[in-house]
Amino acid sequence: MHHAPVMPREILAHLAPCPGQVYTDATAGLGGHASLIAPHLLPGGTVVLCDLDPGNLRHASAAVSLAAPGIRVVAINSNFAQLPHELASRGLHTDLLLADLGVASVHLDHAERGFSFMRDGPLDMRLNPEAPMTAADFVAGLPENELARLIAEYGEERAAKAVARKLVQERANGPINTTARLAAVVRSVVRPSPGGVDPATRTFQALRIAVNDEIGSLEALLAAAVADASKAARAEPGDWLAPGARLAFIAFHSLEDRPVKLAMSQIIARGGQDLTRGHATPAQDEVSENPRARSAKLRAVRLPSCSTTENHDV
Ligand SMILES: C[S@@+](CC[C@H](N)C(=O)[O-])C[C@H]1O[C@@H](n2cnc3c(N)ncnc32)[C@H](O)[C@@H]1O
């Protein structure tokens, strides 16, 4: 299994890992970024890995231990919305945080995970296989207006109402529980766009975001970061971020980037430093080698570094 980490040079430059620091990867995936950063944390140093997908988390833990033998690894199988609480409950304050949003290529490559309209599989889309609701459950259970709202909002699909109407008609003939059937239903009402993007793309994105509460989780993580930035601005210790913590977020579409941009500006307004001066995008050579990188937007900030200790010393 392989997942080329996106914008590796930029992530290393902006997070600037140092020996002994705590690095937290909110979206461990296959451990690509974490394995790049971990050797820079030695000697000492801790890598906290978080992922909703237990298989990915195991893979990432093994990859980090291989890349930086002897490093302390803390693996947390959870939604990153709970990460601030998970760190605080372990008494950990992270110096570095990375969130590389979305799904990993393994999710799209494995038909049985139900993310891909290119490969037929059960209509699942859960990052956490223990989560209660699959994409098929959403399609089967939501009223037409809710389906239309979800597809419009999370898929930015202009034909959302027509798609929802067709899904409701079709589900009366039997459950829509495979990716191929969902894709066929969507393609029957949405015309292909001139750029050749598959008409099913936006509806699949919408369901994936809804099934995994991707935007709600991101907003919760960002709100916790802004809360600690506010504390840092008042020279109070944070609950989970260390003084001067560096945070980096990689977004792949505007629904993700919008809340990241807002939170970054709130952190900057509280005295944080804008490390990417707005946002950074991958260099052309990276996009040629790794097409997944083409829509990436990286935003990185540094929290104010004054701690209570420094404050008392003044
Ligand atoms: C793009 S991949 C990360 C790849 C990783 N940076 C690497 O280099 O290997 C995103 C990962 O985040 C996980 N993920 C997505 N949303 C999550 C959430 N809300 N909480 C925890 N993990 C999440 C996915 O399961 C996936 O493994």
Ligand as a Chemical Component Dictionary entry (heavy atoms), coordinates in Angstrom:
data_LIG
# 
_chem_comp.id                   LIG 
_chem_comp.type                 NON-POLYMER 
_chem_comp.pdbx_formal_charge   0 
_chem_comp.three_letter_code    LIG 
# 
loop_
_chem_comp_atom.comp_id 
_chem_comp_atom.atom_id 
_chem_comp_atom.alt_atom_id 
_chem_comp_atom.type_symbol 
_chem_comp_atom.charge 
_chem_comp_atom.model_Cartn_x 
_chem_comp_atom.model_Cartn_y 
_chem_comp_atom.model_Cartn_z 
_chem_comp_atom.pdbx_ordinal 
LIG C1  C1  C 0  -5.566  12.067 2.930  1  
LIG S1  S1  S 1  -5.433  10.791 4.084  2  
LIG C2  C2  C 0  -3.997  11.219 5.004  3  
LIG C3  C3  C 0  -2.732  10.714 4.392  4  
LIG C4  C4  C 0  -1.512  10.948 5.248  5  
LIG N1  N1  N 0  -1.241  12.354 5.428  6  
LIG C5  C5  C 0  -0.310  10.259 4.639  7  
LIG O1  O1  O 0  0.642   10.951 4.252  8  
LIG O2  O2  O -1 -0.296  9.022  4.561  9  
LIG C6  C6  C 0  -6.683  11.201 5.207  10 
LIG C7  C7  C 0  -6.866  10.231 6.368  11 
LIG O3  O3  O 0  -7.659  10.903 7.339  12 
LIG C8  C8  C 0  -8.608  10.035 7.862  13 
LIG N2  N2  N 0  -9.723  10.880 8.307  14 
LIG C9  C9  C 0  -10.570 11.597 7.532  15 
LIG N3  N3  N 0  -11.422 12.279 8.307  16 
LIG C10 C10 C 0  -11.097 12.017 9.585  17 
LIG C11 C11 C 0  -11.604 12.441 10.853 18 
LIG N4  N4  N 0  -12.635 13.276 10.942 19 
LIG N5  N5  N 0  -11.007 11.974 11.962 20 
LIG C12 C12 C 0  -9.949  11.129 11.898 21 
LIG N6  N6  N 0  -9.446  10.672 10.731 22 
LIG C13 C13 C 0  -9.998  11.116 9.594  23 
LIG C14 C14 C 0  -8.943  9.071  6.755  24 
LIG O4  O4  O 0  -9.380  7.824  7.277  25 
LIG C15 C15 C 0  -7.598  8.945  6.025  26 
LIG O5  O5  O 0  -6.875  7.835  6.490  27 
# 
loop_
_chem_comp_bond.comp_id 
_chem_comp_bond.atom_id_1 
_chem_comp_bond.atom_id_2 
_chem_comp_bond.value_order 
_chem_comp_bond.pdbx_ordinal 
LIG C1  S1  SING 1  
LIG S1  C2  SING 2  
LIG S1  C6  SING 3  
LIG C2  C3  SING 4  
LIG C3  C4  SING 5  
LIG C4  N1  SING 6  
LIG C4  C5  SING 7  
LIG C5  O1  DOUB 8  
LIG C5  O2  SING 9  
LIG C6  C7  SING 10 
LIG C7  O3  SING 11 
LIG C7  C15 SING 12 
LIG O3  C8  SING 13 
LIG C8  N2  SING 14 
LIG C8  C14 SING 15 
LIG N2  C9  SING 16 
LIG N2  C13 SING 17 
LIG C9  N3  DOUB 18 
LIG N3  C10 SING 19 
LIG C10 C11 SING 20 
LIG C10 C13 DOUB 21 
LIG C11 N4  SING 22 
LIG C11 N5  DOUB 23 
LIG N5  C12 SING 24 
LIG C12 N6  DOUB 25 
LIG N6  C13 SING 26 
LIG C14 O4  SING 27 
LIG C14 C15 SING 28 
LIG C15 O5  SING 29 
# 
